[in-house]
Amino acid sequence: MSPRAPLAGLRVVEIGQYVAAPFAATLFADQGAEVTKIERPGGDPYRAYPAGYAAWNRGTRSLTLDLAMSAGRARALELLDDADVVIENLRPGALAGLGLDLEEARRRNAGLVTCSITAYGSSGPARDDPGWEPLVHARAGAQQGLVSGDRPVWLPFPMASVAAALFAVLGIGAALVKREGTGYGQHVETSLLEGLLFLNAGPVFHKAGRRPGVFRVTRNPVLSTYPTRDGRAVQVNLSGTERWRELCRAVGMDHDGGLDFADPASLMKLADREWSDRLYDEVAGCFASRTADEWEQVFLDTPAAAAKCNTLSEWLAHDQVRASALLTTGDGPGAGLVAPPIRMRTDGAERPPSRPRGGPGGTLAGHRVVDLSSFWAGPLAARLLAELGADVVKVQPPGGEGAYHLVPGTPAIYMDGNRSKRGITLDLDRDDDRRRLLDIVRAADVVVENSRAGTWEKFGLEEERLRALNPDLLYARVKGFGLEGPLASRPAFDFVLQAATGMAMAQGAGAAQPVNFTANDYGTGLHLAAAIVLALLARSRGMYVSGVDASLMVTATVFQAEDVAQLAIDGTCRDAVGAELAGPAPWCRLYEAKDGWLVICAVTDEQRGALVRALAVDALSAESAAHAVAELTVAGAEARLRAEGVPVAVSLHPSAVPDDDQVRDQRLLADVSHPASGHWVQVGVPVRLSHDMPAIKGPAPTPGRRRDRPVVS
């Protein structure tokens, strides 16, 4: 008898299309849930793009129903009456207009958890705007910033939809955990805009009363794409003095330029253009002496936070992909796709449900989490659990974790990743502090860690020791390149992963340019949080799950799932950004007006005809459209295009996101006061529940210094 899947017996109905709802439903199907996908006559429109449909629809049963007809509605209601979960991503109000009101469905089925994924939210001035990915990217400030500066680039990955799907799973899973103790269901809501704002939260984060400032990486020696002797490139992404010195040793430099991340005066050298250019040129000269493949071998022999900029095809052929079982196998039509990204460690055995949780304070109230992680992905996962109601204790060394020392002052990376938590300072070189940590773990439900291999063994605090102390512990690990394979020990920061997995080559149309923000760091934190919640759900239903794993490598590959599928289907890989990185076609493209940029996404023949009329051009081409838009202001062009029904959005710089009407109306940003550094504006909690509303609990804890007794805040 095959082992029981973690979510076997859970019934999910998906009424969706394109990416977000189908992917959310697929993540439940991956864990054994029975998923029925209701499709309109003619099917999900994404069936016209076989690679896209294959990427996001896995393990579901399809049922065609005409919801405009009484027989179709009646059958759909039967499914809803027998379901645990309903997920939909039609336009706001569309499902109710077809006679399937989700509030009424919950009255008929008291334990039903329903979820709506919209483009911009169920209310607000942009409620009914077209929700195509490039338009959402524009409004979330994701097309401009870190790498491209004020000139936007077309983002070729459906990141907003992927993030929204993961937030849907996070919210649904948490609502189901709460249902196990209370019996009631509730409504979950998120949006593509909120999902992408979360991924782009670093550039949007800013001091209250000021505009967000985006650090430029042009010719920055510690964060750059360096050409190699063969015309390829290597990506460097460093955070910390030791990482910088590792790189200097690896490339053969006999000095480190005096750069010390712990010294504010030294770190200010990066703002000195002359000094930065001189050091950049020296590093660039080293990289130009060998091919990209030769440097990749150097980084295997001497790990450094750098990687060859692979194409997607090169990445999928890499030994690391095989070692990590990153793709589905077999001979059938489903082979070669991205494998299920949420991985639970389970022996398939059934055990009595875990102890009841619940009470006021959120869906995860009563759950205790120990956060041993640092920098981004691990802390972000634990933060999301805290904002869903879990009690999260952040454990730090004296003076704070690595992210706390990244730049002088209190870094945004630390404050964004660690809000809503309690804090404790422990010096794990001391016996009494190690015993204190063991006491905390003994009473915990979850431990989150993302340290390099061997870190916890050094302190005698490895997973086996913690599990012997607390057999019910859920151990959540997040790594850069996973646990096994030739790259597992490589220091892994976001841009290194973008390079290795093919993202940078896709973003730059073969010229190796990273995405403008750290999508993999934030995406992996979200991925891990969703995995933890689904594991807690499985445990509450009597399935033993010992742990979950996530990695930046998996997240980066999931963002490219459609291109992975295209390679599996016919061996081709599309150019999704165009030679100028402005878009793949004249009707799906970024255009510069007199005072800024906007993005057009005309996906139907009717909309393309409207585009020709709006711009008053004889024949539509990138050149004719660019000339017409250049004669207009952004506001004038947007008004003219909207009047003709052409989907359009202003491409915002991150500094303008706080002024977006929809962002303000929906209160998607939050003011969080930190005792050490004042008021900051951060992206809020991108998922809402009708009964147990997630909430920010407070600022990140201020780490203490070494004392005789640990400090708890």
Buried (B, 14 or more C-beta within 10 A) or exposed (E): EEEBBBBBEBBBBBBBBBBBBBBBBBBBBBBBBBBBBBBBEEBBBBBEBBBBBBBBBBBBEBBEBBBEEEEBBEBBBEBBEEBBBBBBBBBBBEBEEBBBBBEEBBEEBEBBBBBBBBBBBEEBBBBEBBBBBBBBBBBBBBBBBBBBBEEBBBBBBBBBBBBBBBBBBBBBBBBBBBBBBBEBBBBBBBBBBBBBBBBBBBBBBBBEEEBBEBEBBEEBBBBBBBBBEEEBBBBBBBBBBEBBBBBBEBBEBEEBBEBBBEEEEBBEBBEEEEBBBEBBEBBBEBBEEBBBEBBBEBBEEEBBBBBBBBBBBBBBEBEBBEBBBBBBEEEEEBEBBBBBBBBBBBEEEEEEEBEEBBEEBBBBBBBBBBBBBBBBBBBBBBBBBBBBBBBBBBBBBBBBBBBBBBBEEBBBBBBBBBBBBBBBBBBBEBEEBBEBBBEBBEEBBBBBBBBBEEBBEEEEBEBEBBBEBBEEBBBBBBBBBBEEBEBBBBBBBBBBBBBBBBBBBBBBBEEBBBBBBBBBBBBBBBBBBBBBBBBBBBBBBBBBBBBBBBBBBBBBBBBBBBBBBBBBBEEEBEEBBBEEBBBBBBBBBBBBBEEBBBBBBBEEEEBBBBBBBBBEBEEBEBEBBBEBBEEBEBBBBBEBBBEBBBBBBBBBBBBBBBEBEBBBBBEBBBEBEBEEBEEBBBBBBBBBBBEBBBBBBBBBBBBBEBEEEBBEB
